[in-house]
């Protein structure tokens, strides 16, 4: 909610820069229907691996 408010305030003329500290990390919830996975030939391990790799952070740039 704080990020949404901060974004709205940023669109108001002559307002300063703001930032949010603390709070929870962003999360997603994945509900898997095993019968649908089986129909597509996908394993639960493959889903977990895909989520893990999408959640990785890579360093960019450098000196």
N, C-alpha and C positions, 0 to 999 in steps of 0.2 A: 504494500500500500504506500509505503514511504517513497519508493521509486516512482510510482505513478504521480504522486503529489509533486515530487521534485521536477518531473518532466513537465507538468502543467505550469508550475511556477516559472520554469525556464522560458516559456513562451510569452511571459508578461514583459513588456518593455521596461527598461531601466531597473531590472532586478539583478542582484548579484549572483555569482556562481554558488551552488550548494553541493553538498555531498551527503551520503548516508553512511553512517558507521554502525558497526554491530549488526545485529539481526541474524537470521538464519541463512544458511547457504541455500541457493536455489536447488530444488529437488523436482524430480519427476517420479511418477508411480507407473510401473509397467505391470499390467495384468495380462497373463498369458493363458490362452485357451489351448490346452494341449491337443485337443482333437483337430483344431485348425492347423496347428503346427504340423501334425502328422500328415494332414492332407497335402501340405506343401513340401513335405520331406525335410523340414527344418527341425533341428534339435534345440533343446533348451540351452545347451552349452553354446551353440552358435549365437543365439540371441544374447546371452550374457557376454560373450566375447565381443560382439558388435557394440553393445552398450559400453563395455570397458574401454574399447579403443576410441569410441566417440567422446568419452569422458577424459581422455588423456590431454595433458598440456605439453606443448612443445615450445622450447625456447626459439625465438626468432631474432634476427638481427645479430649484431655483434661488433666487436672492435677489431 
